[in-house]
Amino acid sequence: MKFNYKSFRFYTAATIVASSLIISASQTFAAEYLANIGHLESAQQSRHVHLEKVAKLVNERTNGEVTFKLFPQSQLGNQRQLNEGTQLGTIQATVAPAAFLGGFNPAISILDIPFLLPTNPDHAHQLRTGPFGQALLKTFESKGLVGVALWPNGLKNFTSSKPLDDISAFEGQKFRVMDSKILIKQFDALGASAIALPFSELYTSLQTGVIDGQENPLDTIQRMKFFEVQKYLTISEHGAMEDVILFNSAWWAALPDDYKTIIIEAFAEVVPELRAHKAASIKTALEVIGNSDINIRVVSEQEKQEFRAKMYEPTINAFLERYGDKGQALIDLYEEEYSKLK
């Protein structure tokens, strides 16, 4: 049989066209807007559980046109890689602890200031969602990112191998901190030393006495078993652990406005459930910790004010050293909004 080159060429071209039509047809049924979202926590923790709820709400309310594909537990990289990936558009979004964003955006370091957000969850929510929180989110625009919301992720408490009977007991002790000048100043104000260490080294450093203590939410203290290598826990709730929901600006700009509204509203809608889930995790953690040999002390409201008075000004100064006049504008807005809380 003689080979017919023209027929072969036509067949090949037809096959390519048919394949293209099949691919095009399949894409018609796929999500119009797909966002790969990476974060660090496990699939069992509050952040991921409620990201799943948001993803479901958004997909339903956009009739399947917007789909969030979630990647927990550092599947897409560490937080720096997630920040850069979101900025460059290799992924579309990340939910990042504010404490891990200070090197990327100095403005967000304001949340490292102790007792910045009230321990009253409703008051904290007012600040988070009001003019102060919105101004803070807007500072990400110059980084090629859209800040959609702030989510609560717990309050920090102190543990140590040495007594923490009152504020004076901190003097001379060594505490692990994340690499933050504000957190270093926080401990300086108490007469303690602050040592920046990776989280992965924290348990061993506590166990071997390289450091005396650390600060974290109760569920982290329980989950990471820090209470097993510490003798004293002071429930101070002195520092807010906030999550920042960030989207790539180009991906966000391509969305229809009504889809942007749906996404923003979904992230806001699940916050009451998120708070309840986190509170349940804290309660369970305290029960587990309470069954150990650790000494637990709850700081009174009066003592919290004493802590705040001692640490607030030095940590604000550390923030302003880095962020200057723009930082002062944020502080002024925060203090104005804080004075309105009821």
C-alpha positions as CSV (number, residue, x, y, z in Angstrom):
1,M,0.0,0.0,0.0
2,K,1.4,3.4,-1.0
3,F,1.9,5.9,1.8
4,N,-0.2,9.0,1.3
5,Y,1.6,11.9,2.9
6,K,-1.2,14.4,2.3
7,S,-3.7,12.1,4.0
8,F,-1.3,11.5,7.0
9,R,-0.8,15.2,7.4
10,F,-4.6,15.9,7.3
11,Y,-5.1,13.1,9.9
12,T,-2.5,14.5,12.2
13,A,-3.9,18.0,12.0
14,A,-7.4,16.6,12.6
15,T,-6.2,14.7,15.6
16,I,-4.6,17.8,17.1
17,V,-7.7,19.9,16.5
18,A,-9.9,17.1,18.1
19,S,-7.6,16.9,21.1
20,S,-7.7,20.6,21.5
21,L,-11.5,20.6,21.4
22,I,-11.5,17.9,24.1
23,I,-9.1,19.8,26.3
24,S,-11.2,23.0,25.7
25,A,-14.4,21.2,26.5
26,S,-12.9,19.8,29.7
27,Q,-11.7,23.2,30.8
28,T,-15.3,24.5,30.3
29,F,-16.4,22.3,33.1
30,A,-13.3,23.1,35.3
31,A,-13.2,26.1,37.7
32,E,-12.8,29.4,35.9
33,Y,-10.7,30.7,38.8
34,L,-8.5,28.2,40.6
35,A,-6.5,29.3,43.7
36,N,-3.8,27.0,45.1
37,I,-3.5,28.0,48.8
38,G,-0.6,26.9,51.0
39,H,-0.1,27.2,54.7
40,L,2.0,25.6,57.5
41,E,-0.5,24.0,59.9
42,S,-1.8,20.5,59.9
43,A,-5.2,19.5,58.4
44,Q,-6.6,19.0,61.9
45,Q,-5.9,22.5,63.2
46,S,-8.3,25.4,63.3
47,R,-6.8,27.2,60.3
48,H,-7.2,24.4,57.9
49,V,-10.6,23.2,59.1
50,H,-12.0,26.7,58.5
51,L,-10.2,27.1,55.2
52,E,-12.1,24.1,54.1
53,K,-15.4,25.7,55.1
54,V,-14.5,28.9,53.2
55,A,-13.5,26.9,50.1
56,K,-16.9,25.1,50.2
57,L,-18.9,28.4,50.6
58,V,-17.0,30.2,47.8
59,N,-17.3,27.3,45.4
60,E,-21.1,27.0,46.1
61,R,-21.7,30.8,45.9
62,T,-19.8,31.2,42.6
63,N,-21.5,28.1,41.0
64,G,-18.2,26.3,40.9
65,E,-16.4,29.1,39.1
66,V,-14.0,29.7,42.0
67,T,-12.2,26.7,43.5
68,F,-9.7,26.8,46.4
69,K,-7.3,23.9,46.4
70,L,-5.7,23.7,49.9
71,F,-2.1,22.5,50.7
72,P,-1.6,22.3,54.5
73,Q,1.5,21.4,56.5
74,S,4.1,23.1,54.4
75,Q,3.4,20.9,51.3
76,L,4.2,23.9,49.1
77,G,7.2,25.1,51.1
78,N,8.1,27.0,54.2
79,Q,6.4,30.4,54.9
80,R,9.0,32.4,53.2
81,Q,8.6,30.3,50.0
82,L,4.8,30.6,50.3
83,N,5.0,34.4,50.6
84,E,7.3,34.7,47.6
85,G,5.2,32.2,45.6
86,T,2.1,34.2,46.3
87,Q,3.8,37.4,45.4
88,L,5.1,36.0,42.1
89,G,1.9,34.1,41.3
90,T,3.3,30.6,41.3
91,I,0.6,30.0,43.9
92,Q,-2.4,32.2,44.3
93,A,-2.7,32.6,48.1
94,T,-1.3,31.8,51.5
95,V,-2.6,32.0,55.1
96,A,0.4,33.2,57.0
97,P,1.1,33.9,60.7
98,A,1.7,37.6,61.1
99,A,4.9,36.9,63.1
100,F,6.4,35.3,59.9
101,L,5.7,38.3,57.7
102,G,7.7,41.1,59.5
103,G,10.7,40.7,57.3
104,F,8.5,40.8,54.2
105,N,6.3,43.7,55.4
106,P,7.5,45.7,58.4
107,A,4.0,47.1,59.1
108,I,2.6,43.8,60.1
109,S,5.1,43.6,63.0
110,I,2.8,45.9,64.9
111,L,0.9,42.7,65.9
112,D,4.0,41.5,67.8
113,I,3.5,44.3,70.3
114,P,2.3,42.6,73.6
115,F,-1.3,43.2,74.6
116,L,-1.9,45.1,71.4
117,L,-5.2,43.2,70.9
118,P,-7.4,42.9,74.0
119,T,-8.0,39.5,75.5
120,N,-11.7,40.1,75.2
121,P,-12.4,38.3,71.9
122,D,-15.2,40.7,70.9
123,H,-13.0,43.7,71.4
124,A,-10.1,42.1,69.5
125,H,-12.6,41.3,66.7
126,Q,-13.6,45.0,66.5
127,L,-10.0,46.1,66.1
128,R,-9.2,43.3,63.6
129,T,-12.1,44.1,61.3
130,G,-12.3,47.8,61.8
131,P,-10.3,50.8,60.4
132,F,-7.1,49.6,62.1
133,G,-7.3,46.1,60.7
134,Q,-8.2,47.3,57.2
135,A,-5.3,49.8,57.2
136,L,-2.9,47.0,58.2
137,L,-4.2,44.8,55.3
138,K,-3.7,47.7,52.8
139,T,0.0,47.8,53.6
140,F,0.4,44.6,51.6
141,E,-0.7,46.2,48.3
142,S,2.8,47.6,47.7
143,K,4.1,44.0,47.9
144,G,2.0,42.7,45.1
145,L,-0.5,41.1,47.5
146,V,-4.0,41.6,48.5
147,G,-4.8,41.3,52.2
148,V,-8.3,39.9,52.5
149,A,-8.7,39.3,56.2
150,L,-7.0,38.8,59.6
151,W,-8.0,35.6,61.4
152,P,-7.4,35.0,65.2
153,N,-5.1,32.0,65.9
154,G,-4.7,32.1,69.7
155,L,-3.0,34.1,72.4
156,K,0.5,33.4,73.8
157,N,1.4,32.4,77.3
158,F,4.7,32.0,79.1
159,T,6.3,28.8,80.3
160,S,9.6,28.3,82.1
161,S,11.8,25.8,84.0
162,K,12.0,28.5,86.7
163,P,9.3,30.1,88.8
164,L,7.1,32.9,87.2
165,D,5.4,34.1,90.3
166,D,5.2,37.7,89.3
167,I,6.7,40.2,86.8
168,S,10.0,40.5,88.8
169,A,10.5,36.7,88.4
170,F,11.3,37.2,84.7
171,E,14.5,39.0,85.4
172,G,17.6,37.0,84.4
173,Q,15.7,34.3,82.6
174,K,16.3,33.3,79.0
175,F,13.4,33.0,76.6
176,R,13.1,31.7,73.1
177,V,11.5,34.2,70.6
178,M,10.9,34.3,66.9
179,D,13.3,36.5,65.1
180,S,11.6,39.8,65.9
181,K,13.2,43.0,67.4
182,I,9.8,43.7,69.0
183,L,9.7,40.4,70.9
184,I,13.3,40.9,71.9
185,K,12.4,44.3,73.4
186,Q,9.4,42.7,75.1
187,F,11.7,40.5,77.2
188,D,14.3,43.3,77.6
189,A,11.5,45.3,79.3
190,L,11.0,42.4,81.8
191,G,14.8,42.1,82.5
192,A,14.9,38.8,80.7
193,S,17.1,37.7,77.8
194,A,15.5,36.9,74.4
195,I,17.2,34.3,72.1
196,A,16.0,33.8,68.6
197,L,15.8,30.1,67.8
198,P,14.1,28.1,65.1
199,F,10.8,26.5,66.2
200,S,12.2,23.0,65.4
201,E,15.0,23.5,68.0
202,L,12.7,24.7,70.8
203,Y,11.8,21.4,72.5
204,T,15.5,20.3,72.7
205,S,16.6,23.7,73.9
206,L,14.1,23.7,76.7
207,Q,15.0,20.1,77.6
208,T,18.8,20.8,77.8
209,G,18.5,24.1,79.5
210,V,19.9,26.2,76.6
211,I,16.9,28.5,77.4
212,D,14.6,28.7,80.4
213,G,11.3,29.4,78.8
214,Q,9.2,30.2,75.8
215,E,5.9,31.8,74.7
216,N,3.1,30.1,72.7
217,P,-0.7,29.5,72.7
218,L,-1.8,26.7,75.0
219,D,-2.7,24.3,72.1
220,T,0.8,24.7,70.7
221,I,2.4,24.1,74.2
222,Q,0.3,20.9,74.5
223,R,0.7,19.6,71.0
224,M,4.5,20.1,70.9
225,K,4.7,18.7,74.5
226,F,6.7,21.7,75.8
227,F,4.9,21.2,79.1
228,E,6.8,18.0,79.6
229,V,10.1,19.9,79.8
230,Q,8.9,23.0,81.7
231,K,7.9,23.3,85.3
232,Y,5.9,26.6,85.3
233,L,3.1,27.9,83.1
234,T,1.8,31.4,83.4
235,I,-1.5,32.0,81.5
236,S,-0.9,35.6,80.5
237,E,-2.5,35.9,77.1
238,H,0.0,38.6,76.4
239,G,0.5,38.3,72.6
240,A,-1.9,37.7,69.7
241,M,-1.2,35.1,67.1
242,E,-2.9,36.4,64.0
243,D,-3.2,34.9,60.6
244,V,-3.1,37.1,57.5
245,I,-5.0,35.8,54.4
246,L,-3.0,37.0,51.3
247,F,-3.9,36.6,47.6
248,N,-1.7,37.3,44.5
249,S,-2.8,40.7,43.3
250,A,-2.9,39.8,39.6
251,W,-5.1,36.7,40.3
252,W,-7.3,38.9,42.5
253,A,-7.6,41.6,39.9
254,A,-8.9,39.1,37.4
255,L,-11.8,38.2,39.5
256,P,-15.3,39.7,38.9
257,D,-16.1,42.1,41.7
258,D,-19.0,40.0,42.9
259,Y,-16.6,37.0,43.4
260,K,-14.3,39.2,45.4
261,T,-17.2,40.1,47.6
262,I,-18.2,36.5,48.0
263,I,-14.6,35.5,49.0
264,I,-14.3,38.4,51.5
265,E,-17.6,37.6,53.1
266,A,-16.9,33.9,53.3
267,F,-13.6,34.5,55.2
268,A,-15.6,36.8,57.6
269,E,-18.5,34.4,58.0
270,V,-16.6,31.5,59.4
271,V,-14.8,33.6,62.1
272,P,-17.3,32.8,64.9
273,E,-16.9,29.1,64.2
274,L,-13.1,29.5,64.0
275,R,-13.1,31.2,67.4
276,A,-15.2,28.5,68.9
277,H,-13.0,25.7,67.4
278,K,-9.9,27.4,68.7
279,A,-11.5,27.9,72.2
280,A,-12.3,24.2,72.3
281,S,-8.7,23.3,71.3
282,I,-7.4,25.6,74.1
283,K,-9.8,24.0,76.6
284,T,-8.6,20.5,75.7
285,A,-5.0,21.6,75.8
286,L,-5.4,23.0,79.3
287,E,-7.0,19.8,80.5
288,V,-4.0,17.8,79.1
289,I,-1.5,20.2,80.6
290,G,-3.3,20.3,83.9
291,N,-2.9,16.5,84.3
292,S,0.9,16.9,84.2
293,D,3.2,18.1,87.0
294,I,3.5,21.6,85.7
295,N,2.6,24.5,88.0
296,I,-0.1,26.7,86.4
297,R,-0.8,30.3,87.4
298,V,-3.4,32.5,85.8
299,V,-2.5,36.2,85.5
300,S,-5.1,38.6,86.9
301,E,-6.5,41.5,84.8
302,Q,-4.7,43.9,87.1
303,E,-1.4,42.1,86.5
304,K,-2.0,42.1,82.8
305,Q,-2.2,45.9,82.9
306,E,1.1,45.9,84.8
307,F,2.7,43.8,82.1
308,R,1.2,46.0,79.4
309,A,2.5,49.2,81.1
310,K,6.0,47.7,81.3
311,M,6.3,46.3,77.8
312,Y,4.1,48.5,75.6
313,E,6.2,51.6,75.1
314,P,9.6,49.8,74.5
315,T,8.0,47.5,71.9
316,I,6.3,50.4,70.1
317,N,9.6,52.2,69.9
318,A,11.2,49.1,68.4
319,F,8.4,49.1,65.8
320,L,8.8,52.8,65.0
321,E,12.6,52.4,64.6
322,R,11.8,50.1,61.6
323,Y,8.7,51.6,60.2
324,G,9.0,55.3,60.9
325,D,6.2,57.8,60.1
326,K,4.0,55.2,58.4
327,G,4.3,53.1,61.6
328,Q,3.3,56.1,63.7
329,A,0.2,56.6,61.6
330,L,-0.8,53.0,62.3
331,I,-0.1,53.4,66.0
332,D,-2.2,56.6,66.1
333,L,-5.1,54.8,64.3
334,Y,-4.8,51.8,66.6
335,E,-4.9,54.0,69.8
336,E,-7.8,55.9,68.4
337,E,-9.8,52.7,67.7
338,Y,-8.7,51.1,71.0
339,S,-10.1,54.1,73.0
340,K,-13.5,53.5,71.4
341,L,-13.8,49.8,72.6
342,K,-16.8,49.1,74.9
